[in-house]
Structures are given as structure tokens and as C-alpha cells.
Amino acid sequence: MKKTVSRLTIAALVSTCLALTATAQVTPAAGYTPPDDNPSFKIGATIFADYTYIDSPQTKDADGNLINQSSFNVSRAYINVTGNLNHLIAFRITPDVSRETGASSSLSGSQEFRLKYAYAQLNLDDWTTHGSWVRFGVQQTPYIDYSEGIYRYRFQGQVFAERVGLLTSSDAGLSGHWNLPSNYGDIHGGFYNGEGYNKAETNDQKAFQIRGSIRPLPLGGIWKGLRFTGFIDNDYVVKDAKRERIFGQVTFEHPLFNAGLETVTAKDRSSVKVAQVNSKGWSGWITPKLGTSGWELLFRHDDFKPNKNLSPKTKRDIAGIAYWVPNLNKVTAAVLLDYDSLKSENFTPIRPDDTRYGIKMLINF
């Protein structure tokens, strides 16, 4: 009896070992590609260069001659270092070269080196939709980076939200991004210092920013490029002194043109000792494509009231023709001839109109 039990036990152990060995030797299903966990990095660059002629206002040179100022400029030069430690952890470091314009600075007129982006990213593809992640460090803020993916003309000038001083394109913080299933949109939100990447944090208040974008008809056809977006920036300059921005945006992308329309209301209070200032504005733009040769037009209008209870307002009109070099592999290059006019109404003291003509260049790789 004991021999029978022993033989059965040995047979069971041998069978188990054979089963485990067979399981270990199973070939992965056809089409399965394991994630690449080899560390890697890439180096790229972004250059904004221009020649700008100021038609108005005229200024005076050192001898008192009335002149129209003109200059060759490199307004931005980024060096982008991006990479992955493995398929879960990514990073980016982007130094920004910008001109110092402070009159009292000993470096006035010099090109300064500063950090635009420096963050680590945890990719969430293993647990949720592809393209979802969490970031920590100096990074893109949710609204401007998203908008510039549709409006491609930052090298002409900042988007409306940044140009009127309501938002900054980068800040230090912690944020998360989630892509909705089936390409129906995305959500990006997080906590930031609130002062922007080029300023130090001044107090204990933090900005909560969140953007949600919906693509109602993502499955194809002419309306695939339609998106509706809402954005809220809830912040405080100091305790109980509110700084708030609320944006609504609709954009449309099509092989023949891209277009967008956005509105904003904002609240600013520098201290509980002063009254709150409420501002509002809107911006609309369209970029018709001239066939498939790379030529494209740009038309944009901005309208902003810095205090909606008072009469002063600004209006900006932008027009241009651009050539986007076609058939480039992982490289973007464009040249733009543009007109940019800012009119200020009902300001005291009177602000002169600012009208400029320029040739702008973009290189990105």
C-alpha cells in the first residue's frame, strides 16, 4: 500500500514539473510585441528667428532723428533633450534662450539661459488608455500647449491667452493627463505654482488648472476635426485674493484649413485691500491652405477689455502668408510674411497704435 502511495506521489510530482516546463516554453501569441525597456534619449531643437520692421510708433535715435525701428532677432532657441528610462518612465529637459530686456539689468540686451521644461513622466499605458500619464517638474500648462497643437503659429507670436498676460505656457507642478477611449477627447489637470516658469513662487498659494476637450464625432468624416474645450485656472495671489481664468474654445481641423474661436473671463485681485478687476475677451483665427504645395494663409483677430467695467480695450489684427516646407521627415520648417497691428482704445494716457511687418522663420526637429 505504501509503495502504491509513493508511486502515485512521484507520478503527480513528475506530471506537475512537466506541466510547468511546458507552460514556461509557450511561445507568445503572434503579433505580441514586448515593451522596449532599453534606456534611450534624443536631442532636438526649436528656433524662432525674424526680421521685424515697426511702422508705428516711430521713435528717435541717439541723435534725435525720427526713425522706424527695425531689427533681426532670434526670439526663441530651445534645445530639447527627451528620452525614456524604460517604457514607464520618460523625461524632458528644455533650456530656453531668451533676451533680457530689463533696463536696470547689467545683462540688458544679452541672451539668457533658463529652464523652460524639466520634468519626469510616468506613462500609464499599462493600466489605462494610450497617451495617459502623470508628470512632475517644470512642464507645459494644460491650455496653451493644447491650443498650440492646433494653432501652429507661435513663431509669429503668442496665443491670445498668453499674449494678453492671462496665462503662462509653462510652470512647475504636478499634473495628470488622460485620453478618453476611442479618441473622444482628453482631460489634463494639475496643481502648479501659478507664477510661471520664469518667476519664483512668492507664497503658499497654488493654482489648480484643468482642461477638458471633447471630440463629439471622432470616427471619421468631415466633422472628425471638431473639438469643444473648457478650461479653468483657479488661483490666489495671496489668501482670499482671487486669480481666476475661465476659457471656452471650439476648434476645427480640416485638410483645407484649421480654425478656432475662444472666449475668456478673468478675475484678478492683487490684495484683499484692493478691488477685484474683471476682464474679458475673445479671439478668432483661420488658416486656409492653398492646395497641397505648403502655402497657407493666416488671419487672426484678438479683442480684450482689461477691465470690463471701464471703456479701455485693445484690438489686434494679424494677417500673413506662410510656406510650410513639405515632405520633411520628423522636421518642421516654415517661413511667414506677416502684418501685426495692435490698436488701443480709450486709454489714459493715450497709447499709440503698434503696427509691425515681419519675416518669421521656424525650425523644429
ZADO-800474 format. One record per residue: x, y, z of N, C-alpha, C in turn. Coordinates in steps of 0.05 Angstrom, whole numbers, plus 32768, in hexadecimal, padded with zeros to 4 digits. Example, Ala and Ser with C-alpha at 12.3 -4.5 7.8 and 13.67 -1.06 7.14 Angstrom:
% ZADO-800474
81087F8E809C80F67FA6809C81087FBE809C 81017FD3808E81117FEB808F81028001809D 
% end
This chain:
% ZADO-800474
80117FE88000800080008000801180198000 8027801880118039802F8012804680347FF8 804F801E7FEA805C80217FD0804A802E7FBC 803080267FBD801C80317FAA8019804F7FAF 801880577FC8801580747FCF802E80837FC6 804580777FCA805E80857FC2806080887FA4 805880737F95805980747F788045808A7F6E 802E808B7F7B801A80A07F73802580BC7F78 803280BF7F8F803D80D97F96805380E27F83 806580CE7F7C807A80D47F69806F80DB7F4E 805A80CC7F45804E80D17F2B804180ED7F2A 803580F47F408028810F7F42803C81257F40 805381217F4E806881367F4E807581387F32 807A81217F25808581227F0A807281307EF7 8058812A7EF9804481367EE7804381547EEB 8045815D7F04804481797F0A805C81877EFE 8074817B7F02808C81877EF6808B81897ED8 808181747ECB807E81757EAE806B818A7EA5 8055818E7EB4804181A27EAD804E81BE7EB0 805D81C27EC6806981DD7ECA807E81E27EB4 808D81CD7EAD80A181D17E98809481D87E7D 807E81CA7E77807081CF7E5E806581EC7E5E 805A81F47E75804F820F7E77806582247E73 807D821F7E7E809382327E7B809C82347E5F 809882207E4F80A282207E33808D82297E1F 807682327E288061823B7E16806B82537E07 806882537DED8070826A7DDC805B82807DDE 8063829A7DE2804F82B07DE4803E82B07DCB 802582B97DCF801282BA7DB9801D82CA7DA2 801682C27D8A801F82D07D72801682ED7D73 802883007D6C8021831C7D6B8028832A7D85 802F831C7D9A803683287DB4805283347DB3 8054834E7DBA806E835B7DBB807383647DD7 808783597DE5808C83617E008095837E7E01 8090838C7E17809883A87E1980B683AB7E19 80C083C17E0D80DC83C67E0B80E583D47E25 80F583C67E3580FE83D27E4E811B83DA7E4D 812683DD7E35814283E77E32814284057E35 815384107E468155842D7E49815C843A7E2E 815184527E28815684607E0F8153847E7E14 815F848D7E02815B84AA7E03815F84B67DE7 815284CD7DE3815484DB7DCA815A84F97DCF 816785057DBC816D85227DBE816185307DA6 815285457DAB814685557D96814985727D9C 813E85837D8B814085A07D8E812885AE7D82 812285C57D8D810D85D77D82811885F37D80 811685FF7D688121861A7D64810A862C7D59 810686437D6580F586587D5B810786707D54 810986777D3A8119868E7D32810886A07D21 810E86BA7D2080FE86CD7D11810D86E67D0A 810286F47CF6810987107CF080EF871F7CF3 80EF87347D0580D787437D0A80DB87617D05 80C8876D7CF780C887897CF180B087967CFE 80B587AA7D0F809F87B77D1E809687D07D0F 807E87CE7D04807387E47CF4806A87FB7D07 805F87F47D1E805688077D32805687FA7D4D 805D88087D62806488257D63808188297D5A 808788417D5080A388487D4A80B188507D63 80CB884C7D6480DB88537D7B80F288657D71 8103886D7D84811A887E7D7E8134886F7D85 814888737D73816288677D79817288797D8C 818B88727D90819C88817DA381A0889E7D9B 819E88A47D8181A188C07D78818688CF7D75 817188C17D7D815788CE7D7C814988CC7D61 815388BB7D4F814788B77D35812E88A57D39 811988AC7D2B8100889C7D2C810488837D1A 8100886B7D25810688537D1680F0883F7D1A 80EF882B7D0880DF88137D0A80F287FD7D13 80EF87F47D2B810187E07D3680FF87C67D26 811587B97D218115879E7D14812C878E7D20 812987747D1F813F87637D2B813C87467D22 815387387D218153871B7D1E8154870F7D3A 814486FA7D3F814286EF7D5A814186D17D5A 814B86C57D6F814586A97D76813586AB7D90 811B86A87D8D810A86AC7DA5810986947DB7 810E867C7DAC810E86647DBB812186507DAF 812F86417DC18140862B7DB8813F86167DCE 813286007DC8813085EA7DDB814285D37DD3 814E85C67DE7815C85AD7DE3814C85987DF2 814185857DE4812F85717DF0813E85577DF4 8140854E7E0D814B85347E14813485237E1F 812C850F7E11811684FD7E19812084E07E19 811284D07E29811A84B47E29810984A37E3C 8111848A7E3E810484767E4F811884677E5F 811284627E79812284507E89811984337E84 80FF84307E8080F384177E7780D8841E7E6B 80C6840B7E6680AD84127E59809984207E6C 80A084217E86808F842F7E998098844B7EA0 80B284507EA080BC846A7EA980C984797E92 80C084917E8D80CB84A37E7980D484BD7E85 80E384CD7E7680EC84E77E8180F084FB7E6A 80F185147E7280F785297E5E810685407E6D 811A854A7E60812985627E69812B85757E51 8121858D7E55812185A17E3F812B85BC7E49 814585C27E45814F85DD7E4B814385F17E37 813E86087E408132861E7E30814586357E2F 814C863F7E18815D86567E15814B866E7E0E 814B86827E1F813986997E1B814986B37E21 814086C97E14814F86E27E17814686F07E31 815986FA7E408154870A7E58814D87277E4E 813687317E57812C874B7E4E812A875F7E65 813187577E7E812F87697E94814387807E92 813A87997E93814B87B07E90816087B27EA6 815987A97EBE816B87AB7ED5817E87947ED8 817B877F7EC7818C87687ECA81A7876C7EBC 81BC87627EC981D687647EBD81D987527EA4 81C5873F7EA181C5872D7E8A81B187367E74 81A7874E7E77819387587E64819E87567E47 818E87497E36819587457E1A81A3872A7E15 81AB871C7E2B81B887037E2881A486EC7E25 81AD86D67E1A819D86BD7E1981A286AE7E32 818C86A77E41818F86997E5A8186867C7E57 8193866B7E67818D864E7E67817B86497E7F 8164863B7E7B815286347E918144861A7E89 8137860E7E9D812985F57E98810C85FA7E91 810385F07E7A80E785F17E7280D885D97E7B 80E485C17E7780D885A87E7F80EE85977E8C 80E785897EA280F885767EAF80E685647EC0 80DE854D7EB580CB853C7EC480D0851F7EBF 80C5850F7ED280C484F27ECF80A784EA7ECA 80A284D57EBB808784CD7EB3808484AF7EB7 806E84A87EC58067848C7EC8805184857EB4 805784747EA18044846C7E8D803084587E99 8017845B7E938002844A7E9F7FF684377E8A 800384337E747FF884227E5E7FF284067E68 800283FC7E7B7FFD83E07E847FE383DD7E94 7FD883F47E9E7FC083F27EAF7FA884007EA4 7FAC84127E917F9584217E867F9A84277E69 7F8C843B7E5D7F8E84417E417FAA844A7E39 7FB284447E207FCC844C7E167FCE846B7E15 7FE584757E1E7FE984927E1E7FE1849F7E39 7FDA848F7E4D7FD4849A7E677FEE84997E78 7FF184AD7E8A800A84AF7E99800684C17EB2 801B84C17EC3801E84D37ED9803984E07ED7 803A84FB7EDB8054850A7ED8805A85197EF2 8074851C7EF8807D852C7F0F8095853C7F06 809485577F0B80AA85687F0480A085817EF5 80B2858E7EE880AB85A67ED880A1859B7EBD 808885A17EB6807B85947EA0806685A67E93 805B859D7E7C804785AC7E6E802D85AE7E7F 802185C67E7E800785C97E8B7FF185BF7E78 7FDA85B77E827FC785A87E727FBB85B67E5A 7FB785D07E5B7FA785DD7E467FB885E67E2E 7FCF85F47E347FDF86007E1E7FEC85EA7E0D 7FF785D67E1A800485C17E0A7FF085B27DF8 7FD885AD7E027FC385A17DF27FBC85B27DDB 7FB785CC7DE07FAF85DE7DCA7FC485E17DB4 7FDD85E17DBC7FF285E47DA87FF685CB7D97 7FEB85B57D9F7FEB859D7D8E7FD885A07D77 7FC585B37D787FB285B87D637FB985D27D54 7FBF85E77D647FC886017D597FE785FF7D58 7FF285FD7D41800F85F67D3E8021860F7D3C 801786267D438026863F7D3D8031864D7D55 803A863E7D698048864B7D808060865A7D77 806D86517D61808586607D57807D867B7D4C 806486807D46805B869B7D3F805786AC7D59 804D86A07D6E804886AD7D878038869B7D99 803686A27DB2802886917DC5800A868F7DBF 7FFE86797DC97FE186767DC67FD3868B7DD8 7FBA868F7DD37FAB86A57DE07FAE86A47DFF 7FAA868D7E0B7FAA868B7E287FC486957E34 7FDA868F7E277FF586977E317FFB86B37E29 7FF286BB7E127FFA86D67E087FED86ED7E18 7FD686E87E237FC986FD7E347FD086F97E51 7FE286E67E577FEC86E37E727FDB86D47E86 7FC986C37E7B7FB786B47E8D7FC286997E95 7FD3868D7E847FDE86727E897FFB86717E82 8009865E7E8C802486587E848026863C7E78 803886387E67803A861F7E58804686087E68 8055860F7E7D806485FA7E8C806586037EA9 806485EF7EBB806585F57ED8806E85DB7EE6 807785DE7EFF807F85C77F0F806785BC7F1D 806485A17F1D804D85967F2A804B85787F26 8034856D7F2D802D85517F2A8013854F7F1B 801385407F057FFB853E7EF57FF685227EEA 7FDE851D7EE07FD885047ED47FC785087EBB 7FCA84F57EA87FBC84F77E8F7FB084DC7E89 7F9784DD7E807F8884C47E797F7A84C77E5E 7F8084B57E4C7F7284B47E327F5884A47E34 7F4284B07E2C7F2984A27E2C7F2A848B7E18 7F1D84757E1D7F1D845E7E0A7F1184677DEF 7F1A84597DDA7F10845C7DBF7F1484787DB4 7F2884877DBE7F2F84A17DB37F1984B67DB7 7F0984B37DCC7EF484C77DD17EFD84E07DDF 7F1784E27DE67F2184FA7DF27F3684F37E08 7F3C85077E197F4F85037E2E7F4B85177E45 7F5785117E5C7F5685227E737F7285257E7E 7F79853E7E847F9485447E8F7F9085587EA6 7F9985507EBE7F9785627ED47FAD855E7EE8 7FB185737EF97FC685707F0D7FC985887F1F 7FDC85877F327FE2859D7F447FFD85A97F3C 7FFE85C37F3A801585D27F32801B85E97F46 803485F37F44803A860A7F55802886227F4E 802386267F348011863C7F2C802086557F22 803A86567F278049866E7F1F8056866C7F04 805786537EF98065864F7EE0808186457EE3 808C86387ECE80A7862C7ED080BD86417ED3 80B8865A7ECB80CD866F7ECB80CC86807EE4 80BC86787EF880BA86877F1180BB86747F29 80C5867D7F3F80C6866D7F5780AA866D7F65 80A386577F72808B86577F82808D866B7F99 8077867A7F9E807886907FB1806A868B7FCB 805A86757FCC804B86707FE5804286537FE7 802E864E7FF8802586327FFC800D862B7FEA 8004863D7FD97FED86387FC87FF586287FAF 7FE486157FA77FE986057F8F7FD286077F7B 7FD886067F627FC386077F4D7FBA85EB7F45 7FA085E87F447F9485CF7F3A7F8A85D67F1E 7F9585C87F0A7F8E85CC7EEE7F8485B17EE2 7F6E85B37ED47F63859B7EC77F5685A27EAD 7F5C85917E997F5085957E7E7F43857A7E76 7F2B857C7E6A7F1E85657E5F7F16856B7E42 7F1D85597E307F16855C7E147F0685447E0A 7EF185497DFB7EDF85357DF17EDF85357DD3 7EE3851E7DC67EE0851B7DA97EC6850B7DA5 7EB085197D9F7E96850B7D9F7E9284F67D89 7EA184F97D727E9E84E77D5C7EB984DE7D52 7EC684CC7D627EE284C57D5D7EE684AF7D48 7ED184A27D3E7ED4848A7D2E7EDA848F7D11 7EDA84A77D087EE084AD7CEC7ECD84C17CE0 7ED284C87CC77EC284DB7CB97ECB84F77CBE 7EBD850A7CB37EC585267CB47EC685317CD0 7EB585277CE37EB385327CFD7EC685257D11 7ED885147D097EEB85087D1B7EFD851D7D28 7F0385327D1A7F1585477D247F08855B7D37 7EEF85577D3E7EE1856A7D4F7EE685647D6D 7EEE85787D7D7EF385747D997EE8858B7DA9 7EDC85857DC07ED385997DD37EE485977DED 7EED85AE7DF77F0085AE7E0E7EF785C27E23 7EFA85B97E3C7EF685CB7E537F0E85CA7E65 7F1585E17E707F2D85E37E817F2885F67E98 7F3285EE7EB07F3085FE7EC87F4B85FF7ED6 7F5386187EDD7F6B861D7EED7F61862A7F07 7F63861C7F1D7F5A86267F377F72862A7F49 7F7886447F4F7F90864A7F5D7F8B86627F70 7F9E86677F817F9D867F7F937FB8868C7F94 7FB986A67F917FD286B57F927FDC86B47FAF 7FCB86BA7FC27FCF86B57FDF7FB486AA7FE9 7FB386A280027F9B8697800D7F8386A98009 7F6E869E7FFD7F5486AC7FF87F5686C17FE2 7F6D86C37FD47F6F86D67FBD7F7086C57FA4 7F5986C37F977F5586AF7F817F6386B77F67 7F6D86A17F5A7F7686A37F3F7F6A868C7F30 7F5786927F1E7F47867D7F117F4586837EF3 7F47866D7EE37F43866F7EC67F3086587EBD 7F1D865F7EAD7F0B864B7EA27F0A864F7E84 7F12863A7E757F12863B7E587EFE86277E4C 7EF2862F7E377EE2861D7E267EED861F7E0A 7EEF86087DFD7EFC86077DE27EEF85F37DD0 7EEC85F97DB77EE485E67DA37EF985E77D8C 7F0285D07D837F1685CF7D6D7F0D85BB7D58 7F1785BF7D407F1085AD7D2A7F2985A97D19 7F3185907D157F4785897D047F3E857A7CEB 7F4885837CD47F3F85787CBA7F5785797CA7 7F5885687C937F6E85697C807F7085847C72 7F5A85937C707F5B85AD7C627F6185C47C74 7F5C85C27C8F7F6185D87CA17F5E85CE7CBE 7F6A85DD7CD07F6485DB7CED7F5885F57CF6 7F4685F47D0A7F39860C7D147F3486097D32 7F3286207D407F2C861F7D5C7F1F86397D66 7F0F86367D7B7F02864D7D887F0286487DA5 7F0B865B7DB57F0C86587DD27F0386727DE0 7EF7866E7DF87EEF86847E097EFB86807E25 7EFF86967E337F0A86957E4E7EFD86A97E60 7EF986A27E797EF386B57E8E7F0786B07EA4 7F1186C67EB17F2686C47EC57F2086D67EDC 7F2A86CD7EF47F2886DD7F0C7F4486DF7F18 7F4C86F87F207F6686FD7F2B7F6387107F43 7F7087087F597F7187197F717F8C87167F7D 7F9C872B7F7D7FB887297F867FBA87287FA5 7FA487317FB27FA487317FCF7F8787337FD9 7F82872A7FF17F66872D7FFC7F60874A8002 7F75875B80017F71877880077F6887887FEE 7F68877B7FD67F6187897FBE7F49877A7FB1 7F3C87897F9F7F24877D7F927F2D87697F7D 7F1B87567F787F2087427F637F1B874E7F47 7F2D87467F347F2A874F7F197F2087387F08 7F0B873C7EF97EFF87287EE87F05872F7ECB 7F11871D7EBC7F1787227EA07F0A870D7E8E 7F0987137E747EFC87007E627F0887047E46 7F0586F07E357F0F86F37E1A7F0986DB7E09 7F1086DD7DEF7F0C86C77DDD7F2186C87DC6 7F2586B27DBA7F3786B07DA37F2D869C7D8F 7F3086A37D757F2886917D607F3E86907D4A 7F4286797D3F7F5786767D2A7F5086607D16 7F5C86627CFF7F59864E7CEA7F72864D7CD9 7F7986357CD07F9186317CC07F8B86217CA7 7F80862E7C927F7A86207C797F9386167C6B 7F9285FE7C617FA985F27C537FA585F67C34 7FBA85FE7C277FB986037C0A7FC285EA7BFB 7FB085D67BFA7FB785BD7BED7FC885AC7BFF 7FD9859B7BF27FEA85897C01800785907BFE 800D85A87BF5802985B07BEF803885BA7C08 802A85BE7C1E803785C87C36803185E57C3D 802385F37C2A801C860F7C2F800386117C40 800286247C527FEC86277C657FE886447C6D 7FCF864C7C717FC986687C7A7FC386677C98 7FC7867E7CA57FC186817CC17FB1869A7CC5 7F9986987CD27F8986AF7CDA7F8186AB7CF7 7F8586C07D077F7E86BE7D237F7686DA7D2E 7F6286D97D407F5986F27D4D7F5786EC7D6B 7F6386FE7D7C7F6086FC7D997F5287157DA3 7F4087127DB77F3187287DC27F3187257DE0 7F3C87397DEF7F3F87357E0C7F39874F7E1B 7F29874C7E317F2387627E437F30875C7E5E 7F46876A7E667F5487637E7F7F4387687E97 7F2E87797E957F1B877D7EAB7F0087817E9D 7EEE876D7E9F7ED5876E7E907EC287837E9A 7EC7878F7EB17EB687A57EBB7EBF87C07EB2 7ED687C17EA47EE187DA7E997EE287D97E7B 7EE887EF7E6E7EE787F07E517F0187E87E42 7F1987E97E4E7F3187E27E3E7F3087C57E34 7F3A87C17E1C7F3B87A67E107F5187A67DFB 7F5A878E7DF47F6E878A7DE07F6387787DCA 7F6C877D7DB17F65876D7D9A7F7E87677D8B 7F82874D7D857F9987457D757F9087367D5C 7F9C873F7D457F9787317D2C7FB187277D21 7FB0870D7D197FC887007D0E7FC086F47CF3 7FD186F87CDF7FCD86EB7CC57FE986E37CBA 7FE986CD7CAC800386C47CA1800086AE7C8C 801686A97C7F801786927C6C803086837C73 802D86697C76804386577C7F804886417C6B 806186387C6C806986217C5C8074860C7C6F 806685F57C72806E85DF7C82807B85CA7C70 809585C67C7480A485B57C62809985997C63 808F858E7C4C808285747C4D8096855D7C4C 808B85457C52809A852B7C4F80B3852A7C60 80B285367C7880C985347C8A80C4851D7C9E 80D8850E7CA580D684F77CB780DE84FF7CD3 80CB85017CE580D085087D0180DD85247D05 80D985357CF180E385507CF280CD85637CE9 80CB857A7CF680B8858F7CEE80C785A87CE7 80C185B47CD080CE85CD7CC880B985DE7CBA 80B985F87CC080A5860A7CB580B086277CB4 80A786367CA180AD86527C9E809386617C9C 809086787CAA807786877CAB807D86A47CA6 806E86B07C93806E86CE7C8F805486D87C9C 805786EA7CB0803F86F17CC0803C870E7CC5 802387157CCC801B87307CD4800D872D7CEF 8016873E7D03800C873C7D1E800687587D28 7FED875D7D2E7FE587787D367FD587777D50 7FDE87877D647FD087897D7E7FC687A57D81 7FAB87A87D857F9F87C27D897F9487C27DA6 7F9A87D87DB47F9187DC7DD07F7E87F37DD1 7F6687EE7DDB7F5188027DDB7F4A880B7DF7 7F4688257DFA7F3C88317E137F4E882E7E2B 7F68882C7E267F7B882B7E3C7F8488477E44 7F89884B7E5E7F9488647E687FAD885E7E79 7FC588677E727FCA88777E5A7FC688677E40 7FC588757E297FC088687E107FD788567E08 7FD0883E7DFF7FE4882B7DF67FE5882C7DD7 7FFC88307DCB7FFE88307DAE7FF988147DA2 7FEE88147D8A7FEB87FA7D7C800787EE7D76 800887D47D76802187C67D71801C87B47D58 802A87BB7D42802787AC7D29804287A27D20 804487887D1A805D877C7D13805A876A7CFB 806F87697CEB807287567CD5808A87447CDA 8088872B7CD3809F871A7CD980A187027CC7 80B986F77CC780BF86DD7CBB80C786CA7CD2 80B786B57CD680BC86A37CED80C486887CE2 80D6867A7CF280DF86607CEA80DC864D7D01 80D586347CFB80D3861E7D0E80E386077D05 80F485FC7D17810185E27D1380FC85D17D2B 80F385B97D2880EE85A77D3E80F4858B7D36 8105857E7D47810B85627D42811285537D5C 
% end
